[in-house]
Amino acid sequence: MQLTRSQMNKLLKQLEGPLRRAFERAIKLSLSRASIAAMEAAIEAGNLDALIKAAGLHDGMWSGLTEEIRKAYMQAGIFVLAADVPMRLGFEFNINNPRAELWLRNSSSQLITGKLLAEQRGAIQVMLQNAMAKGLNPRTTALDIVGRIAAQTGRRSGGVIGLTQQQAQYITNAGDDLLDFNTRYFQRRLRDRRFDSIVRQSFENGTPLPKATREKITARYSDRMLKHRGDNIARTETLAALNEASDEALRQIVDEGLAPVNAVTRIWRHSFSLNERPGHLRMSGQKRGINEYFHNPLTGAMLKHPGEGSASEVVNCRCYIEHKIDFVAVERRAA
């Protein structure tokens, strides 16, 4: 039996949920540690490192996310082997294999240090630059970074913790749109459309929205963007873990002597989703061995599998790898 597209999509959905929730929990934990007073002091001193710490950001906040990636990797490896390898061979996925451990270690390091923490630093810098340009006081700046406590929920809403540098800029731009009566605001896909009527009325009358209303609108925009960010991270990291575990499973099959290298074929399959890349569509059907790379004819990228490469190749990709293992030929030769 071979892994089908529907099976792959079902597995992706199953694995994405825990990663998304782990990301959301990390942000909540960070915000619960935030100290507005310490943030104000750090802003006044111009100390970015102290500001990041005062905002509750630290390496350990992502431990739950990295654990869920490990679980996704393990479940994916087990699932792929169950689909591709006959039970009579009695083979199990070994997550303690040195290659597997190395990928998990490197993947976690790259995600946390090279991506998430760097993005947080960039997002906070955007808010500091915005505050400097507009002459905002330290307290307002601190609240713009971590959000404001909503009276209805008692939890912080808005801010830029968890967002990328670009997304933080979107937040500040949206606030400027509301102040400047700029209809560009209505082009923002993730805005909360429940506010559209009062925003449109403000623009038509040339009457500025109250400050509290503007903050509420941008906070909702930020919250929706944070959810979008969590969804993207869950999708991207799940796909990477699944495809890496899939490749590792094949290598373990070869290592155990269950099949020679030339008995294993990997085939790129396009997801046919609406937002898929034209280059990936052209790649559908490409066949490669275990250690060979796929080629995107439009970008020139050489990819081990879907979920690898630059963001332009990875974000929201839903392609997958189909495996063909010629166990019949293997067993015939062994007879």
Secondary structure as the mmCIF struct_conf table of DSSP 4:
data_model
#
loop_
_struct_conf.conf_type_id
_struct_conf.id
_struct_conf.beg_label_comp_id
_struct_conf.beg_label_asym_id
_struct_conf.beg_label_seq_id
_struct_conf.end_label_comp_id
_struct_conf.end_label_asym_id
_struct_conf.end_label_seq_id
HELX_RH_AL_P HELX_RH_AL_P1 ARG A 5 ARG A 33
HELX_RH_AL_P HELX_RH_AL_P2 ILE A 36 ALA A 45
TURN_TY1_P TURN_TY1_P1 GLY A 46 GLY A 46
HELX_RH_AL_P HELX_RH_AL_P3 LEU A 48 ALA A 54
TURN_TY1_P TURN_TY1_P2 ALA A 55 GLY A 56
HELX_RH_3T_P HELX_RH_3T_P1 ASP A 59 TRP A 62
HELX_RH_AL_P HELX_RH_AL_P4 SER A 63 ASP A 84
BEND BEND1 VAL A 85 VAL A 85
HELX_RH_3T_P HELX_RH_3T_P2 MET A 87 LEU A 89
TURN_TY1_P TURN_TY1_P3 ILE A 95 ASN A 96
BEND BEND2 ASN A 97 ASN A 97
HELX_RH_AL_P HELX_RH_AL_P5 PRO A 98 LEU A 111
HELX_RH_PI_P HELX_RH_PI_P1 ILE A 112 LEU A 116
HELX_RH_AL_P HELX_RH_AL_P6 LEU A 117 LYS A 134
TURN_TY1_P TURN_TY1_P4 GLY A 135 GLY A 135
HELX_RH_AL_P HELX_RH_AL_P7 PRO A 138 VAL A 146
STRN STRN1 ARG A 148 ILE A 149
TURN_TY1_P TURN_TY1_P5 ALA A 151 THR A 153
BEND BEND3 GLY A 154 ARG A 155
STRN STRN2 ARG A 156 SER A 157
BEND BEND4 GLY A 159 VAL A 160
TURN_TY1_P TURN_TY1_P6 ILE A 161 GLY A 162
HELX_RH_AL_P HELX_RH_AL_P8 GLN A 165 ASP A 180
TURN_TY1_P TURN_TY1_P7 PHE A 181 PHE A 181
HELX_RH_3T_P HELX_RH_3T_P3 THR A 183 GLN A 187
TURN_TY1_P TURN_TY1_P8 ARG A 189 LEU A 190
BEND BEND5 ARG A 191 ARG A 191
HELX_RH_3T_P HELX_RH_3T_P4 ARG A 193 PHE A 195
HELX_RH_AL_P HELX_RH_AL_P9 ASP A 196 ASN A 205
TURN_TY1_P TURN_TY1_P9 GLY A 206 GLY A 206
HELX_LH_PP_P HELX_LH_PP_P1 THR A 207 PRO A 210
HELX_RH_AL_P HELX_RH_AL_P10 LYS A 211 ASP A 255
TURN_TY1_P TURN_TY1_P10 GLU A 256 GLY A 257
BEND BEND6 LEU A 258 ALA A 259
HELX_RH_3T_P HELX_RH_3T_P5 VAL A 261 ALA A 263
STRN STRN3 VAL A 264 ARG A 269
TURN_TY1_P TURN_TY1_P11 LEU A 274 ASN A 275
HELX_RH_AL_P HELX_RH_AL_P11 PRO A 278 MET A 283
TURN_TY1_P TURN_TY1_P12 SER A 284 GLY A 285
STRN STRN4 LYS A 287 ARG A 288
TURN_TY1_P TURN_TY1_P13 ILE A 290 ASN A 291
HELX_LH_PP_P HELX_LH_PP_P2 GLU A 292 TYR A 293
STRN STRN5 PHE A 294 HIS A 295
TURN_TY1_P TURN_TY1_P14 PRO A 297 THR A 299
STRN STRN6 MET A 302 LEU A 303
BEND BEND7 LYS A 304 HIS A 305
TURN_TY1_P TURN_TY1_P15 PRO A 306 GLY A 307
BEND BEND8 GLY A 309 SER A 310
HELX_RH_AL_P HELX_RH_AL_P12 ALA A 311 VAL A 314
TURN_TY1_P TURN_TY1_P16 VAL A 315 ASN A 316
STRN STRN7 TYR A 320 ILE A 325
HELX_RH_AL_P HELX_RH_AL_P13 PHE A 327 ALA A 334
#
